Amino acid sequence: VGTGMSRSFNEIIQILNQNLKTNFSPEYFDNPYQGRYQEFTQADIGNLERLLKIKPHYSLEAGIADYIKVLNERVSSLERDVLGEG
């Protein structure tokens, strides 16, 4: 759904680096889809808040951290299954 706040790709890279304990830098290149690529996105959550009385309670930081945790758990589970330790 979104939070109603725009976030940059650089912020996402920073959050990923923090959670993965990495130090990746973005690689910039000319946009080959000029005029067809939506460079700015921001969810309009006005109707969600007004009609359903729902406000976002999950930050991008928390969402990425939780998603990485789930992925790590699944990888560990697959490794146990493959190695016959499950």
PyMOL Python script that loads the backbone (N, CA, C, O; Angstrom):
from pymol import cmd

cmd.read_pdbstr("""\
ATOM      1  N   VAL A   1       0.830  -1.189   0.000  1.00  0.00           N
ATOM      2  CA  VAL A   1       0.000   0.000   0.000  1.00  0.00           C
ATOM      3  C   VAL A   1       0.863   1.237   0.000  1.00  0.00           C
ATOM      4  O   VAL A   1       0.734   2.083  -0.885  1.00  0.00           O
ATOM      5  N   GLY A   2       1.736   1.357   0.970  1.00  0.00           N
ATOM      6  CA  GLY A   2       2.594   2.525   1.066  1.00  0.00           C
ATOM      7  C   GLY A   2       2.313   3.298   2.333  1.00  0.00           C
ATOM      8  O   GLY A   2       1.401   2.976   3.095  1.00  0.00           O
ATOM      9  N   THR A   3       3.113   4.320   2.540  1.00  0.00           N
ATOM     10  CA  THR A   3       2.983   5.127   3.756  1.00  0.00           C
ATOM     11  C   THR A   3       2.523   6.542   3.463  1.00  0.00           C
ATOM     12  O   THR A   3       2.211   7.300   4.381  1.00  0.00           O
ATOM     13  N   GLY A   4       2.481   6.900   2.193  1.00  0.00           N
ATOM     14  CA  GLY A   4       2.153   8.270   1.838  1.00  0.00           C
ATOM     15  C   GLY A   4       3.381   9.162   1.810  1.00  0.00           C
ATOM     16  O   GLY A   4       3.276  10.359   1.540  1.00  0.00           O
ATOM     17  N   MET A   5       4.537   8.592   2.083  1.00  0.00           N
ATOM     18  CA  MET A   5       5.799   9.343   2.052  1.00  0.00           C
ATOM     19  C   MET A   5       6.676   8.790   0.942  1.00  0.00           C
ATOM     20  O   MET A   5       6.821   7.576   0.804  1.00  0.00           O
ATOM     21  N   SER A   6       7.256   9.674   0.157  1.00  0.00           N
ATOM     22  CA  SER A   6       8.152   9.195  -0.897  1.00  0.00           C
ATOM     23  C   SER A   6       9.510   8.869  -0.289  1.00  0.00           C
ATOM     24  O   SER A   6       9.950   9.507   0.667  1.00  0.00           O
ATOM     25  N   ARG A   7      10.156   7.874  -0.857  1.00  0.00           N
ATOM     26  CA  ARG A   7      11.493   7.470  -0.425  1.00  0.00           C
ATOM     27  C   ARG A   7      12.340   7.286  -1.670  1.00  0.00           C
ATOM     28  O   ARG A   7      11.833   6.884  -2.718  1.00  0.00           O
ATOM     29  N   SER A   8      13.601   7.573  -1.563  1.00  0.00           N
ATOM     30  CA  SER A   8      14.498   7.471  -2.723  1.00  0.00           C
ATOM     31  C   SER A   8      15.120   6.087  -2.802  1.00  0.00           C
ATOM     32  O   SER A   8      15.153   5.343  -1.822  1.00  0.00           O
ATOM     33  N   PHE A   9      15.613   5.760  -3.990  1.00  0.00           N
ATOM     34  CA  PHE A   9      16.343   4.506  -4.159  1.00  0.00           C
ATOM     35  C   PHE A   9      17.584   4.501  -3.270  1.00  0.00           C
ATOM     36  O   PHE A   9      17.961   3.458  -2.735  1.00  0.00           O
ATOM     37  N   ASN A  10      18.219   5.660  -3.111  1.00  0.00           N
ATOM     38  CA  ASN A  10      19.400   5.742  -2.258  1.00  0.00           C
ATOM     39  C   ASN A  10      19.058   5.389  -0.808  1.00  0.00           C
ATOM     40  O   ASN A  10      19.850   4.742  -0.122  1.00  0.00           O
ATOM     41  N   GLU A  11      17.892   5.809  -0.348  1.00  0.00           N
ATOM     42  CA  GLU A  11      17.477   5.456   1.009  1.00  0.00           C
ATOM     43  C   GLU A  11      17.257   3.947   1.136  1.00  0.00           C
ATOM     44  O   GLU A  11      17.609   3.343   2.149  1.00  0.00           O
ATOM     45  N   ILE A  12      16.679   3.353   0.108  1.00  0.00           N
ATOM     46  CA  ILE A  12      16.448   1.907   0.130  1.00  0.00           C
ATOM     47  C   ILE A  12      17.784   1.165   0.170  1.00  0.00           C
ATOM     48  O   ILE A  12      17.930   0.189   0.906  1.00  0.00           O
ATOM     49  N   ILE A  13      18.751   1.620  -0.613  1.00  0.00           N
ATOM     50  CA  ILE A  13      20.088   1.000  -0.597  1.00  0.00           C
ATOM     51  C   ILE A  13      20.707   1.134   0.787  1.00  0.00           C
ATOM     52  O   ILE A  13      21.311   0.187   1.291  1.00  0.00           O
ATOM     53  N   GLN A  14      20.562   2.295   1.400  1.00  0.00           N
ATOM     54  CA  GLN A  14      21.104   2.514   2.742  1.00  0.00           C
ATOM     55  C   GLN A  14      20.445   1.554   3.749  1.00  0.00           C
ATOM     56  O   GLN A  14      21.136   0.967   4.582  1.00  0.00           O
ATOM     57  N   ILE A  15      19.132   1.394   3.676  1.00  0.00           N
ATOM     58  CA  ILE A  15      18.417   0.490   4.585  1.00  0.00           C
ATOM     59  C   ILE A  15      18.847  -0.955   4.339  1.00  0.00           C
ATOM     60  O   ILE A  15      19.058  -1.709   5.289  1.00  0.00           O
ATOM     61  N   LEU A  16      18.977  -1.345   3.069  1.00  0.00           N
ATOM     62  CA  LEU A  16      19.435  -2.699   2.754  1.00  0.00           C
ATOM     63  C   LEU A  16      20.848  -2.924   3.293  1.00  0.00           C
ATOM     64  O   LEU A  16      21.126  -3.963   3.892  1.00  0.00           O
ATOM     65  N   ASN A  17      21.732  -1.963   3.083  1.00  0.00           N
ATOM     66  CA  ASN A  17      23.102  -2.089   3.585  1.00  0.00           C
ATOM     67  C   ASN A  17      23.123  -2.261   5.101  1.00  0.00           C
ATOM     68  O   ASN A  17      23.881  -3.080   5.621  1.00  0.00           O
ATOM     69  N   GLN A  18      22.306  -1.506   5.803  1.00  0.00           N
ATOM     70  CA  GLN A  18      22.263  -1.617   7.263  1.00  0.00           C
ATOM     71  C   GLN A  18      21.807  -3.011   7.686  1.00  0.00           C
ATOM     72  O   GLN A  18      22.386  -3.606   8.595  1.00  0.00           O
ATOM     73  N   ASN A  19      20.780  -3.525   7.035  1.00  0.00           N
ATOM     74  CA  ASN A  19      20.211  -4.815   7.418  1.00  0.00           C
ATOM     75  C   ASN A  19      21.046  -6.001   6.966  1.00  0.00           C
ATOM     76  O   ASN A  19      21.084  -7.031   7.639  1.00  0.00           O
ATOM     77  N   LEU A  20      21.710  -5.859   5.837  1.00  0.00           N
ATOM     78  CA  LEU A  20      22.519  -6.955   5.306  1.00  0.00           C
ATOM     79  C   LEU A  20      23.978  -6.845   5.740  1.00  0.00           C
ATOM     80  O   LEU A  20      24.794  -7.721   5.452  1.00  0.00           O
ATOM     81  N   LYS A  21      24.288  -5.765   6.431  1.00  0.00           N
ATOM     82  CA  LYS A  21      25.663  -5.499   6.869  1.00  0.00           C
ATOM     83  C   LYS A  21      26.624  -5.497   5.673  1.00  0.00           C
ATOM     84  O   LYS A  21      27.691  -6.110   5.688  1.00  0.00           O
ATOM     85  N   THR A  22      26.182  -4.773   4.637  1.00  0.00           N
ATOM     86  CA  THR A  22      26.967  -4.618   3.417  1.00  0.00           C
ATOM     87  C   THR A  22      27.273  -3.140   3.216  1.00  0.00           C
ATOM     88  O   THR A  22      26.873  -2.298   4.020  1.00  0.00           O
ATOM     89  N   ASN A  23      27.977  -2.835   2.147  1.00  0.00           N
ATOM     90  CA  ASN A  23      28.315  -1.446   1.846  1.00  0.00           C
ATOM     91  C   ASN A  23      28.235  -1.217   0.341  1.00  0.00           C
ATOM     92  O   ASN A  23      29.169  -0.698  -0.269  1.00  0.00           O
ATOM     93  N   PHE A  24      27.107  -1.608  -0.248  1.00  0.00           N
ATOM     94  CA  PHE A  24      26.924  -1.422  -1.683  1.00  0.00           C
ATOM     95  C   PHE A  24      26.626   0.036  -1.995  1.00  0.00           C
ATOM     96  O   PHE A  24      25.995   0.740  -1.206  1.00  0.00           O
ATOM     97  N   SER A  25      27.088   0.474  -3.150  1.00  0.00           N
ATOM     98  CA  SER A  25      26.794   1.820  -3.647  1.00  0.00           C
ATOM     99  C   SER A  25      25.950   1.691  -4.904  1.00  0.00           C
ATOM    100  O   SER A  25      26.093   0.727  -5.656  1.00  0.00           O
ATOM    101  N   PRO A  26      25.074   2.656  -5.132  1.00  0.00           N
ATOM    102  CA  PRO A  26      24.256   2.581  -6.343  1.00  0.00           C
ATOM    103  C   PRO A  26      25.109   2.804  -7.586  1.00  0.00           C
ATOM    104  O   PRO A  26      26.104   3.528  -7.557  1.00  0.00           O
ATOM    105  N   GLU A  27      24.703   2.176  -8.657  1.00  0.00           N
ATOM    106  CA  GLU A  27      25.328   2.396  -9.962  1.00  0.00           C
ATOM    107  C   GLU A  27      24.351   3.201 -10.787  1.00  0.00           C
ATOM    108  O   GLU A  27      23.252   2.733 -11.084  1.00  0.00           O
ATOM    109  N   TYR A  28      24.735   4.392 -11.155  1.00  0.00           N
ATOM    110  CA  TYR A  28      23.848   5.274 -11.910  1.00  0.00           C
ATOM    111  C   TYR A  28      24.089   5.096 -13.401  1.00  0.00           C
ATOM    112  O   TYR A  28      25.223   4.906 -13.841  1.00  0.00           O
ATOM    113  N   PHE A  29      23.006   5.162 -14.175  1.00  0.00           N
ATOM    114  CA  PHE A  29      23.104   5.063 -15.632  1.00  0.00           C
ATOM    115  C   PHE A  29      21.978   5.877 -16.239  1.00  0.00           C
ATOM    116  O   PHE A  29      20.980   6.166 -15.579  1.00  0.00           O
ATOM    117  N   ASP A  30      22.145   6.239 -17.487  1.00  0.00           N
ATOM    118  CA  ASP A  30      21.106   6.996 -18.184  1.00  0.00           C
ATOM    119  C   ASP A  30      19.856   6.146 -18.321  1.00  0.00           C
ATOM    120  O   ASP A  30      19.930   4.950 -18.603  1.00  0.00           O
ATOM    121  N   ASN A  31      18.721   6.771 -18.121  1.00  0.00           N
ATOM    122  CA  ASN A  31      17.441   6.079 -18.205  1.00  0.00           C
ATOM    123  C   ASN A  31      17.104   5.775 -19.669  1.00  0.00           C
ATOM    124  O   ASN A  31      16.894   6.702 -20.451  1.00  0.00           O
ATOM    125  N   PRO A  32      17.049   4.490 -20.054  1.00  0.00           N
ATOM    126  CA  PRO A  32      16.722   4.147 -21.438  1.00  0.00           C
ATOM    127  C   PRO A  32      15.224   4.265 -21.728  1.00  0.00           C
ATOM    128  O   PRO A  32      14.810   4.119 -22.878  1.00  0.00           O
ATOM    129  N   TYR A  33      14.416   4.522 -20.715  1.00  0.00           N
ATOM    130  CA  TYR A  33      12.958   4.585 -20.886  1.00  0.00           C
ATOM    131  C   TYR A  33      12.436   5.994 -20.656  1.00  0.00           C
ATOM    132  O   TYR A  33      11.334   6.178 -20.141  1.00  0.00           O
ATOM    133  N   GLN A  34      13.221   6.976 -21.035  1.00  0.00           N
ATOM    134  CA  GLN A  34      12.853   8.376 -20.859  1.00  0.00           C
ATOM    135  C   GLN A  34      11.450   8.628 -21.413  1.00  0.00           C
ATOM    136  O   GLN A  34      11.146   8.272 -22.552  1.00  0.00           O
ATOM    137  N   GLY A  35      10.613   9.238 -20.600  1.00  0.00           N
ATOM    138  CA  GLY A  35       9.251   9.547 -21.025  1.00  0.00           C
ATOM    139  C   GLY A  35       8.265   8.422 -20.770  1.00  0.00           C
ATOM    140  O   GLY A  35       7.055   8.636 -20.851  1.00  0.00           O
ATOM    141  N   ARG A  36       8.758   7.218 -20.461  1.00  0.00           N
ATOM    142  CA  ARG A  36       7.865   6.079 -20.203  1.00  0.00           C
ATOM    143  C   ARG A  36       8.056   5.519 -18.797  1.00  0.00           C
ATOM    144  O   ARG A  36       7.261   4.693 -18.350  1.00  0.00           O
ATOM    145  N   TYR A  37       9.086   5.951 -18.105  1.00  0.00           N
ATOM    146  CA  TYR A  37       9.388   5.433 -16.783  1.00  0.00           C
ATOM    147  C   TYR A  37       8.941   6.442 -15.732  1.00  0.00           C
ATOM    148  O   TYR A  37       9.266   7.626 -15.821  1.00  0.00           O
ATOM    149  N   GLN A  38       8.207   5.978 -14.755  1.00  0.00           N
ATOM    150  CA  GLN A  38       7.741   6.852 -13.689  1.00  0.00           C
ATOM    151  C   GLN A  38       8.854   7.009 -12.663  1.00  0.00           C
ATOM    152  O   GLN A  38       9.143   6.086 -11.901  1.00  0.00           O
ATOM    153  N   GLU A  39       9.473   8.176 -12.648  1.00  0.00           N
ATOM    154  CA  GLU A  39      10.638   8.388 -11.795  1.00  0.00           C
ATOM    155  C   GLU A  39      10.261   8.734 -10.361  1.00  0.00           C
ATOM    156  O   GLU A  39      11.092   8.600  -9.463  1.00  0.00           O
ATOM    157  N   PHE A  40       9.058   9.164 -10.130  1.00  0.00           N
ATOM    158  CA  PHE A  40       8.627   9.528  -8.783  1.00  0.00           C
ATOM    159  C   PHE A  40       7.367   8.754  -8.446  1.00  0.00           C
ATOM    160  O   PHE A  40       6.394   8.776  -9.200  1.00  0.00           O
ATOM    161  N   THR A  41       7.387   8.079  -7.327  1.00  0.00           N
ATOM    162  CA  THR A  41       6.187   7.381  -6.869  1.00  0.00           C
ATOM    163  C   THR A  41       5.949   7.720  -5.405  1.00  0.00           C
ATOM    164  O   THR A  41       6.882   7.806  -4.606  1.00  0.00           O
ATOM    165  N   GLN A  42       4.713   7.905  -5.087  1.00  0.00           N
ATOM    166  CA  GLN A  42       4.314   8.163  -3.710  1.00  0.00           C
ATOM    167  C   GLN A  42       2.856   7.756  -3.596  1.00  0.00           C
ATOM    168  O   GLN A  42       1.989   8.299  -4.281  1.00  0.00           O
ATOM    169  N   ALA A  43       2.598   6.802  -2.729  1.00  0.00           N
ATOM    170  CA  ALA A  43       1.242   6.308  -2.562  1.00  0.00           C
ATOM    171  C   ALA A  43       0.345   7.406  -1.996  1.00  0.00           C
ATOM    172  O   ALA A  43       0.713   8.088  -1.040  1.00  0.00           O
ATOM    173  N   ASP A  44      -0.826   7.569  -2.590  1.00  0.00           N
ATOM    174  CA  ASP A  44      -1.837   8.469  -2.037  1.00  0.00           C
ATOM    175  C   ASP A  44      -2.726   7.619  -1.145  1.00  0.00           C
ATOM    176  O   ASP A  44      -3.552   6.849  -1.636  1.00  0.00           O
ATOM    177  N   ILE A  45      -2.560   7.757   0.154  1.00  0.00           N
ATOM    178  CA  ILE A  45      -3.307   6.915   1.086  1.00  0.00           C
ATOM    179  C   ILE A  45      -4.476   7.680   1.728  1.00  0.00           C
ATOM    180  O   ILE A  45      -5.017   7.265   2.752  1.00  0.00           O
ATOM    181  N   GLY A  46      -4.844   8.784   1.113  1.00  0.00           N
ATOM    182  CA  GLY A  46      -5.935   9.608   1.647  1.00  0.00           C
ATOM    183  C   GLY A  46      -7.226   8.829   1.815  1.00  0.00           C
ATOM    184  O   GLY A  46      -7.861   8.912   2.867  1.00  0.00           O
ATOM    185  N   ASN A  47      -7.635   8.061   0.786  1.00  0.00           N
ATOM    186  CA  ASN A  47      -8.874   7.289   0.888  1.00  0.00           C
ATOM    187  C   ASN A  47      -8.764   6.198   1.946  1.00  0.00           C
ATOM    188  O   ASN A  47      -9.728   5.928   2.663  1.00  0.00           O
ATOM    189  N   LEU A  48      -7.615   5.582   2.045  1.00  0.00           N
ATOM    190  CA  LEU A  48      -7.395   4.546   3.049  1.00  0.00           C
ATOM    191  C   LEU A  48      -7.599   5.119   4.449  1.00  0.00           C
ATOM    192  O   LEU A  48      -8.268   4.518   5.290  1.00  0.00           O
ATOM    193  N   GLU A  49      -7.024   6.265   4.676  1.00  0.00           N
ATOM    194  CA  GLU A  49      -7.146   6.900   5.988  1.00  0.00           C
ATOM    195  C   GLU A  49      -8.563   7.410   6.234  1.00  0.00           C
ATOM    196  O   GLU A  49      -9.106   7.242   7.326  1.00  0.00           O
ATOM    197  N   ARG A  50      -9.151   8.025   5.232  1.00  0.00           N
ATOM    198  CA  ARG A  50     -10.468   8.649   5.391  1.00  0.00           C
ATOM    199  C   ARG A  50     -11.595   7.625   5.467  1.00  0.00           C
ATOM    200  O   ARG A  50     -12.453   7.707   6.346  1.00  0.00           O
ATOM    201  N   LEU A  51     -11.595   6.658   4.546  1.00  0.00           N
ATOM    202  CA  LEU A  51     -12.710   5.718   4.469  1.00  0.00           C
ATOM    203  C   LEU A  51     -12.571   4.535   5.416  1.00  0.00           C
ATOM    204  O   LEU A  51     -13.556   4.093   6.009  1.00  0.00           O
ATOM    205  N   LEU A  52     -11.373   4.028   5.559  1.00  0.00           N
ATOM    206  CA  LEU A  52     -11.169   2.835   6.382  1.00  0.00           C
ATOM    207  C   LEU A  52     -10.569   3.143   7.747  1.00  0.00           C
ATOM    208  O   LEU A  52     -10.414   2.258   8.589  1.00  0.00           O
ATOM    209  N   LYS A  53     -10.233   4.421   7.950  1.00  0.00           N
ATOM    210  CA  LYS A  53      -9.651   4.845   9.234  1.00  0.00           C
ATOM    211  C   LYS A  53      -8.378   4.065   9.562  1.00  0.00           C
ATOM    212  O   LYS A  53      -8.120   3.725  10.716  1.00  0.00           O
ATOM    213  N   ILE A  54      -7.588   3.789   8.520  1.00  0.00           N
ATOM    214  CA  ILE A  54      -6.335   3.054   8.684  1.00  0.00           C
ATOM    215  C   ILE A  54      -5.178   4.005   8.420  1.00  0.00           C
ATOM    216  O   ILE A  54      -5.170   4.741   7.433  1.00  0.00           O
ATOM    217  N   LYS A  55      -4.214   3.975   9.310  1.00  0.00           N
ATOM    218  CA  LYS A  55      -2.989   4.743   9.115  1.00  0.00           C
ATOM    219  C   LYS A  55      -1.820   3.768   9.088  1.00  0.00           C
ATOM    220  O   LYS A  55      -1.827   2.771   9.810  1.00  0.00           O
ATOM    221  N   PRO A  56      -0.815   4.048   8.262  1.00  0.00           N
ATOM    222  CA  PRO A  56       0.337   3.155   8.208  1.00  0.00           C
ATOM    223  C   PRO A  56       1.018   3.073   9.574  1.00  0.00           C
ATOM    224  O   PRO A  56       1.198   4.086  10.250  1.00  0.00           O
ATOM    225  N   HIS A  57       1.386   1.879   9.961  1.00  0.00           N
ATOM    226  CA  HIS A  57       2.101   1.709  11.214  1.00  0.00           C
ATOM    227  C   HIS A  57       3.409   0.940  11.009  1.00  0.00           C
ATOM    228  O   HIS A  57       4.085   0.565  11.967  1.00  0.00           O
ATOM    229  N   TYR A  58       3.737   0.722   9.773  1.00  0.00           N
ATOM    230  CA  TYR A  58       4.924  -0.050   9.418  1.00  0.00           C
ATOM    231  C   TYR A  58       5.822   0.830   8.576  1.00  0.00           C
ATOM    232  O   TYR A  58       5.417   1.270   7.500  1.00  0.00           O
ATOM    233  N   SER A  59       7.013   1.094   9.034  1.00  0.00           N
ATOM    234  CA  SER A  59       7.947   1.925   8.267  1.00  0.00           C
ATOM    235  C   SER A  59       8.642   1.082   7.198  1.00  0.00           C
ATOM    236  O   SER A  59       8.636  -0.148   7.252  1.00  0.00           O
ATOM    237  N   LEU A  60       9.228   1.760   6.249  1.00  0.00           N
ATOM    238  CA  LEU A  60      10.019   1.076   5.224  1.00  0.00           C
ATOM    239  C   LEU A  60      11.167   0.318   5.879  1.00  0.00           C
ATOM    240  O   LEU A  60      11.476  -0.811   5.497  1.00  0.00           O
ATOM    241  N   GLU A  61      11.790   0.944   6.860  1.00  0.00           N
ATOM    242  CA  GLU A  61      12.902   0.311   7.566  1.00  0.00           C
ATOM    243  C   GLU A  61      12.465  -0.998   8.223  1.00  0.00           C
ATOM    244  O   GLU A  61      13.141  -2.019   8.091  1.00  0.00           O
ATOM    245  N   ALA A  62      11.337  -0.966   8.929  1.00  0.00           N
ATOM    246  CA  ALA A  62      10.837  -2.166   9.609  1.00  0.00           C
ATOM    247  C   ALA A  62      10.409  -3.225   8.593  1.00  0.00           C
ATOM    248  O   ALA A  62      10.633  -4.416   8.810  1.00  0.00           O
ATOM    249  N   GLY A  63       9.802  -2.804   7.498  1.00  0.00           N
ATOM    250  CA  GLY A  63       9.364  -3.748   6.473  1.00  0.00           C
ATOM    251  C   GLY A  63      10.529  -4.473   5.831  1.00  0.00           C
ATOM    252  O   GLY A  63      10.476  -5.689   5.643  1.00  0.00           O
ATOM    253  N   ILE A  64      11.572  -3.748   5.495  1.00  0.00           N
ATOM    254  CA  ILE A  64      12.752  -4.377   4.886  1.00  0.00           C
ATOM    255  C   ILE A  64      13.424  -5.308   5.887  1.00  0.00           C
ATOM    256  O   ILE A  64      13.817  -6.419   5.529  1.00  0.00           O
ATOM    257  N   ALA A  65      13.559  -4.873   7.131  1.00  0.00           N
ATOM    258  CA  ALA A  65      14.195  -5.714   8.159  1.00  0.00           C
ATOM    259  C   ALA A  65      13.411  -7.011   8.351  1.00  0.00           C
ATOM    260  O   ALA A  65      14.004  -8.087   8.423  1.00  0.00           O
ATOM    261  N   ASP A  66      12.095  -6.917   8.434  1.00  0.00           N
ATOM    262  CA  ASP A  66      11.275  -8.114   8.620  1.00  0.00           C
ATOM    263  C   ASP A  66      11.326  -9.027   7.401  1.00  0.00           C
ATOM    264  O   ASP A  66      11.359 -10.249   7.540  1.00  0.00           O
ATOM    265  N   TYR A  67      11.332  -8.442   6.215  1.00  0.00           N
ATOM    266  CA  TYR A  67      11.376  -9.243   4.990  1.00  0.00           C
ATOM    267  C   TYR A  67      12.691 -10.012   4.905  1.00  0.00           C
ATOM    268  O   TYR A  67      12.703 -11.190   4.546  1.00  0.00           O
ATOM    269  N   ILE A  68      13.794  -9.350   5.233  1.00  0.00           N
ATOM    270  CA  ILE A  68      15.101 -10.023   5.219  1.00  0.00           C
ATOM    271  C   ILE A  68      15.109 -11.147   6.244  1.00  0.00           C
ATOM    272  O   ILE A  68      15.661 -12.216   5.982  1.00  0.00           O
ATOM    273  N   LYS A  69      14.514 -10.927   7.392  1.00  0.00           N
ATOM    274  CA  LYS A  69      14.431 -11.965   8.421  1.00  0.00           C
ATOM    275  C   LYS A  69      13.682 -13.189   7.890  1.00  0.00           C
ATOM    276  O   LYS A  69      14.126 -14.322   8.079  1.00  0.00           O
ATOM    277  N   VAL A  70      12.546 -12.958   7.226  1.00  0.00           N
ATOM    278  CA  VAL A  70      11.756 -14.067   6.654  1.00  0.00           C
ATOM    279  C   VAL A  70      12.570 -14.808   5.598  1.00  0.00           C
ATOM    280  O   VAL A  70      12.584 -16.038   5.574  1.00  0.00           O
ATOM    281  N   LEU A  71      13.246 -14.062   4.727  1.00  0.00           N
ATOM    282  CA  LEU A  71      14.061 -14.705   3.690  1.00  0.00           C
ATOM    283  C   LEU A  71      15.169 -15.549   4.299  1.00  0.00           C
ATOM    284  O   LEU A  71      15.421 -16.667   3.851  1.00  0.00           O
ATOM    285  N   ASN A  72      15.829 -15.018   5.317  1.00  0.00           N
ATOM    286  CA  ASN A  72      16.894 -15.771   5.987  1.00  0.00           C
ATOM    287  C   ASN A  72      16.353 -17.041   6.627  1.00  0.00           C
ATOM    288  O   ASN A  72      16.998 -18.088   6.570  1.00  0.00           O
ATOM    289  N   GLU A  73      15.182 -16.959   7.233  1.00  0.00           N
ATOM    290  CA  GLU A  73      14.568 -18.147   7.847  1.00  0.00           C
ATOM    291  C   GLU A  73      14.251 -19.202   6.786  1.00  0.00           C
ATOM    292  O   GLU A  73      14.452 -20.396   7.013  1.00  0.00           O
ATOM    293  N   ARG A  74      13.757 -18.761   5.635  1.00  0.00           N
ATOM    294  CA  ARG A  74      13.430 -19.711   4.561  1.00  0.00           C
ATOM    295  C   ARG A  74      14.679 -20.361   3.987  1.00  0.00           C
ATOM    296  O   ARG A  74      14.684 -21.555   3.687  1.00  0.00           O
ATOM    297  N   VAL A  75      15.731 -19.580   3.834  1.00  0.00           N
ATOM    298  CA  VAL A  75      16.994 -20.136   3.334  1.00  0.00           C
ATOM    299  C   VAL A  75      17.519 -21.163   4.326  1.00  0.00           C
ATOM    300  O   VAL A  75      17.952 -22.245   3.928  1.00  0.00           O
ATOM    301  N   SER A  76      17.484 -20.836   5.611  1.00  0.00           N
ATOM    302  CA  SER A  76      17.949 -21.779   6.638  1.00  0.00           C
ATOM    303  C   SER A  76      17.131 -23.056   6.617  1.00  0.00           C
ATOM    304  O   SER A  76      17.683 -24.146   6.766  1.00  0.00           O
ATOM    305  N   SER A  77      15.830 -22.939   6.434  1.00  0.00           N
ATOM    306  CA  SER A  77      14.951 -24.104   6.376  1.00  0.00           C
ATOM    307  C   SER A  77      15.271 -24.966   5.156  1.00  0.00           C
ATOM    308  O   SER A  77      15.316 -26.192   5.254  1.00  0.00           O
ATOM    309  N   LEU A  78      15.491 -24.334   4.020  1.00  0.00           N
ATOM    310  CA  LEU A  78      15.846 -25.075   2.806  1.00  0.00           C
ATOM    311  C   LEU A  78      17.186 -25.779   2.968  1.00  0.00           C
ATOM    312  O   LEU A  78      17.354 -26.921   2.540  1.00  0.00           O
ATOM    313  N   GLU A  79      18.141 -25.086   3.591  1.00  0.00           N
ATOM    314  CA  GLU A  79      19.452 -25.698   3.817  1.00  0.00           C
ATOM    315  C   GLU A  79      19.322 -26.933   4.704  1.00  0.00           C
ATOM    316  O   GLU A  79      19.958 -27.954   4.442  1.00  0.00           O
ATOM    317  N   ARG A  80      18.504 -26.848   5.749  1.00  0.00           N
ATOM    318  CA  ARG A  80      18.292 -28.007   6.626  1.00  0.00           C
ATOM    319  C   ARG A  80      17.650 -29.154   5.861  1.00  0.00           C
ATOM    320  O   ARG A  80      18.030 -30.312   6.038  1.00  0.00           O
ATOM    321  N   ASP A  81      16.673 -28.835   5.007  1.00  0.00           N
ATOM    322  CA  ASP A  81      16.002 -29.873   4.218  1.00  0.00           C
ATOM    323  C   ASP A  81      16.980 -30.547   3.250  1.00  0.00           C
ATOM    324  O   ASP A  81      16.982 -31.771   3.119  1.00  0.00           O
ATOM    325  N   VAL A  82      17.806 -29.751   2.579  1.00  0.00           N
ATOM    326  CA  VAL A  82      18.741 -30.279   1.599  1.00  0.00           C
ATOM    327  C   VAL A  82      19.813 -31.127   2.285  1.00  0.00           C
ATOM    328  O   VAL A  82      20.225 -32.165   1.768  1.00  0.00           O
ATOM    329  N   LEU A  83      20.250 -30.674   3.441  1.00  0.00           N
ATOM    330  CA  LEU A  83      21.300 -31.379   4.161  1.00  0.00           C
ATOM    331  C   LEU A  83      20.751 -32.508   5.029  1.00  0.00           C
ATOM    332  O   LEU A  83      21.513 -33.227   5.676  1.00  0.00           O
ATOM    333  N   GLY A  84      19.419 -32.662   5.039  1.00  0.00           N
ATOM    334  CA  GLY A  84      18.807 -33.729   5.821  1.00  0.00           C
ATOM    335  C   GLY A  84      18.846 -33.487   7.312  1.00  0.00           C
ATOM    336  O   GLY A  84      18.832 -34.431   8.102  1.00  0.00           O
ATOM    337  N   GLU A  85      18.897 -32.233   7.697  1.00  0.00           N
ATOM    338  CA  GLU A  85      18.966 -31.916   9.117  1.00  0.00           C
ATOM    339  C   GLU A  85      17.604 -31.493   9.661  1.00  0.00           C
ATOM    340  O   GLU A  85      17.496 -31.112  10.827  1.00  0.00           O
ATOM    341  N   GLY A  86      16.577 -31.556   8.841  1.00  0.00           N
ATOM    342  CA  GLY A  86      15.262 -31.047   9.248  1.00  0.00           C
ATOM    343  C   GLY A  86      14.432 -32.063   9.825  1.00  0.00           C
ATOM    344  O   GLY A  86      13.298 -31.786  10.215  1.00  0.00           O
TER     345      GLY A  86
END
""", "prot")
cmd.dss("prot")
cmd.show_as("cartoon", "prot")
cmd.util.cbc("prot")
cmd.orient("prot")
